[in-house]
């Protein structure tokens, strides 16, 4: 299982990116919200959507959950 965070700041397209611990694009500590531990990024994105309905997986650390 991996620990996931969602960026509190939206991207220019309105998405809040979900990152796995260790990602080189992890937001600063004060700009992220801890989601918990999940087996897949899909579960983490689902959890993030409860906070930010427009959430998306990070292109780099969660590519299978990233949509354009």
N, CA, C and O atoms as a CHARMM CRD file, in Angstrom:
* protein
*
  272
    1    1 UNK  N      0.84700  -1.17600   0.00000 PROA 1      0.00000
    2    1 UNK  CA     0.00000   0.00000   0.00000 PROA 1      0.00000
    3    1 UNK  C      0.89200   1.23900   0.00000 PROA 1      0.00000
    4    1 UNK  O      2.00400   1.23500   0.52800 PROA 1      0.00000
    5    2 UNK  N      0.37000   2.28200  -0.60200 PROA 2      0.00000
    6    2 UNK  CA     1.10800   3.53400  -0.68100 PROA 2      0.00000
    7    2 UNK  C      0.29700   4.65800  -0.05500 PROA 2      0.00000
    8    2 UNK  O     -0.93300   4.62200  -0.03100 PROA 2      0.00000
    9    3 UNK  N      1.00800   5.65100   0.44700 PROA 3      0.00000
   10    3 UNK  CA     0.35400   6.83700   1.01700 PROA 3      0.00000
   11    3 UNK  C      0.13800   7.86600  -0.08900 PROA 3      0.00000
   12    3 UNK  O      1.02000   8.09800  -0.91500 PROA 3      0.00000
   13    4 UNK  N     -1.04300   8.47900  -0.09400 PROA 4      0.00000
   14    4 UNK  CA    -1.40300   9.44600  -1.12500 PROA 4      0.00000
   15    4 UNK  C     -1.84300  10.76900  -0.52900 PROA 4      0.00000
   16    4 UNK  O     -2.40100  10.83600   0.56600 PROA 4      0.00000
   17    5 UNK  N     -1.57000  11.82200  -1.29100 PROA 5      0.00000
   18    5 UNK  CA    -1.97000  13.18500  -0.94500 PROA 5      0.00000
   19    5 UNK  C     -2.64200  13.81900  -2.15100 PROA 5      0.00000
   20    5 UNK  O     -2.37800  13.44400  -3.29400 PROA 5      0.00000
   21    6 UNK  N     -3.51000  14.78100  -1.88600 PROA 6      0.00000
   22    6 UNK  CA    -4.09300  15.57600  -2.96300 PROA 6      0.00000
   23    6 UNK  C     -3.61900  17.01700  -2.79000 PROA 6      0.00000
   24    6 UNK  O     -3.54100  17.53400  -1.67600 PROA 6      0.00000
   25    7 UNK  N     -3.30600  17.64400  -3.90900 PROA 7      0.00000
   26    7 UNK  CA    -2.86800  19.03100  -3.89400 PROA 7      0.00000
   27    7 UNK  C     -4.06300  19.92900  -3.59300 PROA 7      0.00000
   28    7 UNK  O     -5.09400  19.83200  -4.25800 PROA 7      0.00000
   29    8 UNK  N     -3.93300  20.79300  -2.60700 PROA 8      0.00000
   30    8 UNK  CA    -5.00700  21.72500  -2.25200 PROA 8      0.00000
   31    8 UNK  C     -5.19200  22.78900  -3.33100 PROA 8      0.00000
   32    8 UNK  O     -6.27300  23.36300  -3.46500 PROA 8      0.00000
   33    9 UNK  N     -4.14000  23.04700  -4.09300 PROA 9      0.00000
   34    9 UNK  CA    -4.19500  24.04600  -5.15600 PROA 9      0.00000
   35    9 UNK  C     -4.53700  23.36600  -6.47800 PROA 9      0.00000
   36    9 UNK  O     -3.92100  22.36800  -6.85100 PROA 9      0.00000
   37   10 UNK  N     -5.50600  23.90400  -7.16900 PROA 10     0.00000
   38   10 UNK  CA    -5.90500  23.34000  -8.45900 PROA 10     0.00000
   39   10 UNK  C     -4.91000  23.72400  -9.54600 PROA 10     0.00000
   40   10 UNK  O     -4.27700  24.77900  -9.48900 PROA 10     0.00000
   41   11 UNK  N     -4.78700  22.84400 -10.53700 PROA 11     0.00000
   42   11 UNK  CA    -4.00700  23.14500 -11.73300 PROA 11     0.00000
   43   11 UNK  C     -4.76300  24.20100 -12.54400 PROA 11     0.00000
   44   11 UNK  O     -5.88100  24.57000 -12.18500 PROA 11     0.00000
   45   12 UNK  N     -4.17400  24.68000 -13.61500 PROA 12     0.00000
   46   12 UNK  CA    -4.82000  25.69300 -14.44700 PROA 12     0.00000
   47   12 UNK  C     -6.13000  25.19800 -15.06000 PROA 12     0.00000
   48   12 UNK  O     -7.00200  26.00200 -15.38900 PROA 12     0.00000
   49   13 UNK  N     -6.27400  23.87300 -15.21500 PROA 13     0.00000
   50   13 UNK  CA    -7.51300  23.31000 -15.76600 PROA 13     0.00000
   51   13 UNK  C     -8.54900  22.98100 -14.68700 PROA 13     0.00000
   52   13 UNK  O     -9.62500  22.46600 -14.99000 PROA 13     0.00000
   53   14 UNK  N     -8.22100  23.28100 -13.43200 PROA 14     0.00000
   54   14 UNK  CA    -9.15300  23.05800 -12.33000 PROA 14     0.00000
   55   14 UNK  C     -8.96900  21.74100 -11.59100 PROA 14     0.00000
   56   14 UNK  O     -9.61400  21.51800 -10.56600 PROA 14     0.00000
   57   15 UNK  N     -8.09600  20.86000 -12.09300 PROA 15     0.00000
   58   15 UNK  CA    -7.85600  19.56800 -11.43700 PROA 15     0.00000
   59   15 UNK  C     -7.00100  19.72300 -10.18600 PROA 15     0.00000
   60   15 UNK  O     -6.09200  20.55200 -10.12700 PROA 15     0.00000
   61   16 UNK  N     -7.31800  18.90200  -9.18800 PROA 16     0.00000
   62   16 UNK  CA    -6.48400  18.76500  -7.99200 PROA 16     0.00000
   63   16 UNK  C     -5.75000  17.43700  -8.15900 PROA 16     0.00000
   64   16 UNK  O     -6.38000  16.38000  -8.17600 PROA 16     0.00000
   65   17 UNK  N     -4.43900  17.48300  -8.28000 PROA 17     0.00000
   66   17 UNK  CA    -3.66700  16.27600  -8.55200 PROA 17     0.00000
   67   17 UNK  C     -3.44300  15.43300  -7.30800 PROA 17     0.00000
   68   17 UNK  O     -3.19500  15.94600  -6.21600 PROA 17     0.00000
   69   18 UNK  N     -3.53800  14.11900  -7.50700 PROA 18     0.00000
   70   18 UNK  CA    -3.30000  13.13600  -6.45100 PROA 18     0.00000
   71   18 UNK  C     -1.88700  12.58300  -6.65200 PROA 18     0.00000
   72   18 UNK  O     -1.53000  12.14500  -7.74500 PROA 18     0.00000
   73   19 UNK  N     -1.08400  12.61000  -5.57400 PROA 19     0.00000
   74   19 UNK  CA     0.31800  12.18100  -5.62900 PROA 19     0.00000
   75   19 UNK  C      0.58100  11.07500  -4.61800 PROA 19     0.00000
   76   19 UNK  O      0.00200  11.03700  -3.53300 PROA 19     0.00000
   77   20 UNK  N      1.47900  10.17600  -5.01600 PROA 20     0.00000
   78   20 UNK  CA     1.94700   9.10800  -4.13700 PROA 20     0.00000
   79   20 UNK  C      3.21800   9.58200  -3.45200 PROA 20     0.00000
   80   20 UNK  O      4.02500  10.27900  -4.06700 PROA 20     0.00000
   81   21 UNK  N      3.40900   9.21800  -2.19200 PROA 21     0.00000
   82   21 UNK  CA     4.62300   9.58500  -1.45900 PROA 21     0.00000
   83   21 UNK  C      5.83800   9.14200  -2.26500 PROA 21     0.00000
   84   21 UNK  O      5.90800   8.01000  -2.74400 PROA 21     0.00000
   85   22 UNK  N      6.79400  10.06100  -2.40500 PROA 22     0.00000
   86   22 UNK  CA     7.99700   9.79900  -3.17300 PROA 22     0.00000
   87   22 UNK  C      7.98800  10.48200  -4.53400 PROA 22     0.00000
   88   22 UNK  O      9.01100  10.52000  -5.21700 PROA 22     0.00000
   89   23 UNK  N      6.84400  11.01900  -4.92900 PROA 23     0.00000
   90   23 UNK  CA     6.72100  11.69300  -6.22000 PROA 23     0.00000
   91   23 UNK  C      7.57900  12.96000  -6.22600 PROA 23     0.00000
   92   23 UNK  O      7.59800  13.70700  -5.24800 PROA 23     0.00000
   93   24 UNK  N      8.27300  13.19400  -7.31000 PROA 24     0.00000
   94   24 UNK  CA     9.08500  14.38300  -7.46000 PROA 24     0.00000
   95   24 UNK  C      8.27000  15.65700  -7.61800 PROA 24     0.00000
   96   24 UNK  O      8.81100  16.76000  -7.54100 PROA 24     0.00000
   97   25 UNK  N      6.96400  15.50400  -7.83900 PROA 25     0.00000
   98   25 UNK  CA     6.07600  16.65300  -8.01800 PROA 25     0.00000
   99   25 UNK  C      5.11100  16.83000  -6.84200 PROA 25     0.00000
  100   25 UNK  O      4.09100  17.50900  -6.95700 PROA 25     0.00000
  101   26 UNK  N      5.44900  16.21600  -5.72700 PROA 26     0.00000
  102   26 UNK  CA     4.63300  16.34100  -4.52300 PROA 26     0.00000
  103   26 UNK  C      4.53100  17.80600  -4.11900 PROA 26     0.00000
  104   26 UNK  O      5.54700  18.49900  -4.06100 PROA 26     0.00000
  105   27 UNK  N      3.32000  18.29300  -3.83800 PROA 27     0.00000
  106   27 UNK  CA     3.19600  19.68600  -3.39600 PROA 27     0.00000
  107   27 UNK  C      3.83900  19.89100  -2.02400 PROA 27     0.00000
  108   27 UNK  O      4.05000  18.94300  -1.26800 PROA 27     0.00000
  109   28 UNK  N      4.14100  21.14100  -1.73000 PROA 28     0.00000
  110   28 UNK  CA     4.69500  21.47000  -0.41700 PROA 28     0.00000
  111   28 UNK  C      3.71800  21.02600   0.67200 PROA 28     0.00000
  112   28 UNK  O      2.51400  20.91400   0.43900 PROA 28     0.00000
  113   29 UNK  N      4.24900  20.78000   1.84300 PROA 29     0.00000
  114   29 UNK  CA     3.45200  20.24000   2.94800 PROA 29     0.00000
  115   29 UNK  C      2.18600  21.04700   3.23400 PROA 29     0.00000
  116   29 UNK  O      1.13100  20.46200   3.47800 PROA 29     0.00000
  117   30 UNK  N      2.26900  22.36100   3.20800 PROA 30     0.00000
  118   30 UNK  CA     1.10300  23.18900   3.52200 PROA 30     0.00000
  119   30 UNK  C      0.09900  23.25100   2.35700 PROA 30     0.00000
  120   30 UNK  O     -0.99700  23.79100   2.51200 PROA 30     0.00000
  121   31 UNK  N      0.47300  22.70100   1.20000 PROA 31     0.00000
  122   31 UNK  CA    -0.41400  22.70600   0.03200 PROA 31     0.00000
  123   31 UNK  C     -0.99000  21.32900  -0.28100 PROA 31     0.00000
  124   31 UNK  O     -1.53900  21.12000  -1.36300 PROA 31     0.00000
  125   32 UNK  N     -0.87300  20.39400   0.64800 PROA 32     0.00000
  126   32 UNK  CA    -1.38700  19.04700   0.37100 PROA 32     0.00000
  127   32 UNK  C     -2.25500  18.54800   1.51200 PROA 32     0.00000
  128   32 UNK  O     -2.10000  18.95000   2.66500 PROA 32     0.00000
  129   33 UNK  N     -3.17000  17.65900   1.15600 PROA 33     0.00000
  130   33 UNK  CA    -4.08800  17.06200   2.11700 PROA 33     0.00000
  131   33 UNK  C     -3.87000  15.54700   2.07100 PROA 33     0.00000
  132   33 UNK  O     -3.94100  14.93500   1.00500 PROA 33     0.00000
  133   34 UNK  N     -3.60700  14.95700   3.22200 PROA 34     0.00000
  134   34 UNK  CA    -3.37700  13.50800   3.29800 PROA 34     0.00000
  135   34 UNK  C     -4.66700  12.75500   3.05900 PROA 34     0.00000
  136   34 UNK  O     -5.67800  13.01600   3.71100 PROA 34     0.00000
  137   35 UNK  N     -4.63200  11.81600   2.12000 PROA 35     0.00000
  138   35 UNK  CA    -5.81000  11.01500   1.79400 PROA 35     0.00000
  139   35 UNK  C     -5.82500   9.68100   2.52400 PROA 35     0.00000
  140   35 UNK  O     -6.89100   9.17700   2.88000 PROA 35     0.00000
  141   36 UNK  N     -4.64900   9.10600   2.74900 PROA 36     0.00000
  142   36 UNK  CA    -4.56200   7.81200   3.41000 PROA 36     0.00000
  143   36 UNK  C     -3.71000   6.84300   2.61400 PROA 36     0.00000
  144   36 UNK  O     -3.01500   7.23000   1.67400 PROA 36     0.00000
  145   37 UNK  N     -3.77300   5.56700   3.00800 PROA 37     0.00000
  146   37 UNK  CA    -3.03200   4.50200   2.33000 PROA 37     0.00000
  147   37 UNK  C     -3.99400   3.72000   1.45400 PROA 37     0.00000
  148   37 UNK  O     -5.08300   3.33700   1.88200 PROA 37     0.00000
  149   38 UNK  N     -3.57100   3.49100   0.22100 PROA 38     0.00000
  150   38 UNK  CA    -4.41300   2.79200  -0.74100 PROA 38     0.00000
  151   38 UNK  C     -3.58100   1.80300  -1.53700 PROA 38     0.00000
  152   38 UNK  O     -2.37700   1.98700  -1.71500 PROA 38     0.00000
  153   39 UNK  N     -4.23100   0.75900  -2.01100 PROA 39     0.00000
  154   39 UNK  CA    -3.57200  -0.24500  -2.84900 PROA 39     0.00000
  155   39 UNK  C     -3.36700   0.30300  -4.25800 PROA 39     0.00000
  156   39 UNK  O     -2.34300   0.04300  -4.89000 PROA 39     0.00000
  157   40 UNK  N     -4.35100   1.06500  -4.74800 PROA 40     0.00000
  158   40 UNK  CA    -4.26600   1.60900  -6.10000 PROA 40     0.00000
  159   40 UNK  C     -4.49100   3.11700  -6.09700 PROA 40     0.00000
  160   40 UNK  O     -5.08900   3.67300  -5.17500 PROA 40     0.00000
  161   41 UNK  N     -4.00000   3.75900  -7.14600 PROA 41     0.00000
  162   41 UNK  CA    -4.23100   5.19400  -7.27600 PROA 41     0.00000
  163   41 UNK  C     -5.71200   5.48300  -7.52800 PROA 41     0.00000
  164   41 UNK  O     -6.20400   6.55200  -7.16700 PROA 41     0.00000
  165   42 UNK  N     -6.41700   4.54300  -8.14100 PROA 42     0.00000
  166   42 UNK  CA    -7.84700   4.74600  -8.40700 PROA 42     0.00000
  167   42 UNK  C     -8.61300   4.95800  -7.10500 PROA 42     0.00000
  168   42 UNK  O     -9.49500   5.81400  -7.03700 PROA 42     0.00000
  169   43 UNK  N     -8.28500   4.19300  -6.08100 PROA 43     0.00000
  170   43 UNK  CA    -8.93300   4.35700  -4.77600 PROA 43     0.00000
  171   43 UNK  C     -8.58800   5.70200  -4.16100 PROA 43     0.00000
  172   43 UNK  O     -9.43300   6.33200  -3.52400 PROA 43     0.00000
  173   44 UNK  N     -7.34700   6.14600  -4.34700 PROA 44     0.00000
  174   44 UNK  CA    -6.92400   7.43700  -3.81800 PROA 44     0.00000
  175   44 UNK  C     -7.64200   8.58200  -4.53600 PROA 44     0.00000
  176   44 UNK  O     -8.04900   9.55200  -3.89700 PROA 44     0.00000
  177   45 UNK  N     -7.80000   8.47700  -5.85400 PROA 45     0.00000
  178   45 UNK  CA    -8.50500   9.51300  -6.61600 PROA 45     0.00000
  179   45 UNK  C     -9.97200   9.56200  -6.19000 PROA 45     0.00000
  180   45 UNK  O    -10.54600  10.64500  -6.07300 PROA 45     0.00000
  181   46 UNK  N    -10.57600   8.41100  -5.96200 PROA 46     0.00000
  182   46 UNK  CA   -11.96900   8.36400  -5.49000 PROA 46     0.00000
  183   46 UNK  C    -12.09700   9.10100  -4.16100 PROA 46     0.00000
  184   46 UNK  O    -13.04500   9.85900  -3.95700 PROA 46     0.00000
  185   47 UNK  N    -11.13800   8.88000  -3.25500 PROA 47     0.00000
  186   47 UNK  CA   -11.15100   9.57300  -1.95700 PROA 47     0.00000
  187   47 UNK  C    -10.96000  11.07600  -2.14700 PROA 47     0.00000
  188   47 UNK  O    -11.61100  11.87600  -1.47500 PROA 47     0.00000
  189   48 UNK  N    -10.07800  11.45600  -3.05300 PROA 48     0.00000
  190   48 UNK  CA    -9.82200  12.87600  -3.30400 PROA 48     0.00000
  191   48 UNK  C    -11.06300  13.56500  -3.86700 PROA 48     0.00000
  192   48 UNK  O    -11.31300  14.73200  -3.56900 PROA 48     0.00000
  193   49 UNK  N    -11.83300  12.85400  -4.67200 PROA 49     0.00000
  194   49 UNK  CA   -13.03900  13.44100  -5.28000 PROA 49     0.00000
  195   49 UNK  C    -14.11600  13.75100  -4.24800 PROA 49     0.00000
  196   49 UNK  O    -15.03100  14.52700  -4.52500 PROA 49     0.00000
  197   50 UNK  N    -14.01900  13.16100  -3.07000 PROA 50     0.00000
  198   50 UNK  CA   -14.95300  13.49500  -1.98600 PROA 50     0.00000
  199   50 UNK  C    -14.63800  14.88100  -1.42600 PROA 50     0.00000
  200   50 UNK  O    -15.51000  15.53500  -0.85200 PROA 50     0.00000
  201   51 UNK  N    -13.40300  15.32300  -1.59100 PROA 51     0.00000
  202   51 UNK  CA   -12.96600  16.63600  -1.11800 PROA 51     0.00000
  203   51 UNK  C    -12.98300  17.64300  -2.26300 PROA 51     0.00000
  204   51 UNK  O    -13.52600  18.74100  -2.14200 PROA 51     0.00000
  205   52 UNK  N    -12.37900  17.24300  -3.36900 PROA 52     0.00000
  206   52 UNK  CA   -12.29200  18.06600  -4.57600 PROA 52     0.00000
  207   52 UNK  C    -12.87500  17.25200  -5.73000 PROA 52     0.00000
  208   52 UNK  O    -12.18500  16.39500  -6.28200 PROA 52     0.00000
  209   53 UNK  N    -14.13300  17.50300  -6.10600 PROA 53     0.00000
  210   53 UNK  CA   -14.77700  16.69600  -7.15400 PROA 53     0.00000
  211   53 UNK  C    -13.98900  16.60300  -8.46400 PROA 53     0.00000
  212   53 UNK  O    -14.12700  15.62900  -9.20400 PROA 53     0.00000
  213   54 UNK  N    -13.17600  17.59900  -8.74400 PROA 54     0.00000
  214   54 UNK  CA   -12.37200  17.55000  -9.97000 PROA 54     0.00000
  215   54 UNK  C    -10.93500  17.18800  -9.59600 PROA 54     0.00000
  216   54 UNK  O    -10.05200  18.04600  -9.59200 PROA 54     0.00000
  217   55 UNK  N    -10.70800  15.91700  -9.28300 PROA 55     0.00000
  218   55 UNK  CA    -9.37900  15.40900  -8.93000 PROA 55     0.00000
  219   55 UNK  C     -8.90200  14.46200 -10.01900 PROA 55     0.00000
  220   55 UNK  O     -9.69800  13.87500 -10.75200 PROA 55     0.00000
  221   56 UNK  N     -7.57900  14.32900 -10.10500 PROA 56     0.00000
  222   56 UNK  CA    -6.96600  13.55400 -11.17100 PROA 56     0.00000
  223   56 UNK  C     -5.64400  13.00000 -10.65800 PROA 56     0.00000
  224   56 UNK  O     -4.99200  13.62200  -9.82000 PROA 56     0.00000
  225   57 UNK  N     -5.24900  11.84100 -11.15500 PROA 57     0.00000
  226   57 UNK  CA    -3.96200  11.27600 -10.78700 PROA 57     0.00000
  227   57 UNK  C     -2.80700  12.03500 -11.42400 PROA 57     0.00000
  228   57 UNK  O     -2.94500  12.56100 -12.52900 PROA 57     0.00000
  229   58 UNK  N     -1.69300  12.09600 -10.75300 PROA 58     0.00000
  230   58 UNK  CA    -0.48900  12.74200 -11.26500 PROA 58     0.00000
  231   58 UNK  C      0.03700  11.97200 -12.48300 PROA 58     0.00000
  232   58 UNK  O      0.10000  10.74300 -12.47400 PROA 58     0.00000
  233   59 UNK  N      0.40600  12.70400 -13.51100 PROA 59     0.00000
  234   59 UNK  CA     0.94400  12.11200 -14.74600 PROA 59     0.00000
  235   59 UNK  C      2.19100  11.28000 -14.45200 PROA 59     0.00000
  236   59 UNK  O      2.42400  10.26900 -15.11400 PROA 59     0.00000
  237   60 UNK  N      2.99300  11.69100 -13.47100 PROA 60     0.00000
  238   60 UNK  CA     4.27700  11.05500 -13.19900 PROA 60     0.00000
  239   60 UNK  C      4.21700   9.89300 -12.21400 PROA 60     0.00000
  240   60 UNK  O      4.82100   8.84900 -12.46100 PROA 60     0.00000
  241   61 UNK  N      3.50100  10.05300 -11.10400 PROA 61     0.00000
  242   61 UNK  CA     3.50700   8.99000 -10.09200 PROA 61     0.00000
  243   61 UNK  C      2.25300   8.11500 -10.12100 PROA 61     0.00000
  244   61 UNK  O      2.23200   7.04100  -9.52000 PROA 61     0.00000
  245   62 UNK  N      1.22000   8.56800 -10.81200 PROA 62     0.00000
  246   62 UNK  CA    -0.03200   7.79100 -10.89900 PROA 62     0.00000
  247   62 UNK  C     -0.55700   7.82900 -12.32800 PROA 62     0.00000
  248   62 UNK  O     -1.70600   8.21200 -12.54700 PROA 62     0.00000
  249   63 UNK  N      0.25700   7.44100 -13.30200 PROA 63     0.00000
  250   63 UNK  CA    -0.12400   7.59100 -14.70200 PROA 63     0.00000
  251   63 UNK  C     -1.38200   6.81600 -15.09600 PROA 63     0.00000
  252   63 UNK  O     -2.11100   7.24700 -15.99000 PROA 63     0.00000
  253   64 UNK  N     -1.64600   5.69500 -14.45300 PROA 64     0.00000
  254   64 UNK  CA    -2.84500   4.93100 -14.80200 PROA 64     0.00000
  255   64 UNK  C     -4.12900   5.63200 -14.34400 PROA 64     0.00000
  256   64 UNK  O     -5.22400   5.25700 -14.76400 PROA 64     0.00000
  257   65 UNK  N     -3.99900   6.63200 -13.49700 PROA 65     0.00000
  258   65 UNK  CA    -5.15200   7.38500 -12.99600 PROA 65     0.00000
  259   65 UNK  C     -5.18400   8.81300 -13.54000 PROA 65     0.00000
  260   65 UNK  O     -6.02400   9.62100 -13.14600 PROA 65     0.00000
  261   66 UNK  N     -4.26400   9.10700 -14.44300 PROA 66     0.00000
  262   66 UNK  CA    -4.21300  10.45000 -15.03200 PROA 66     0.00000
  263   66 UNK  C     -5.05800  10.49100 -16.30400 PROA 66     0.00000
  264   66 UNK  O     -4.92800   9.63800 -17.18200 PROA 66     0.00000
  265   67 UNK  N     -5.91800  11.49200 -16.38300 PROA 67     0.00000
  266   67 UNK  CA    -6.67900  11.70800 -17.60400 PROA 67     0.00000
  267   67 UNK  C     -6.36600  13.09800 -18.11900 PROA 67     0.00000
  268   67 UNK  O     -6.05000  14.00100 -17.34500 PROA 67     0.00000
  269   68 UNK  N     -6.45200  13.26100 -19.39200 PROA 68     0.00000
  270   68 UNK  CA    -6.13300  14.56200 -20.01300 PROA 68     0.00000
  271   68 UNK  C     -7.23600  15.56000 -19.80600 PROA 68     0.00000
  272   68 UNK  O     -7.13200  16.69900 -20.26100 PROA 68     0.00000
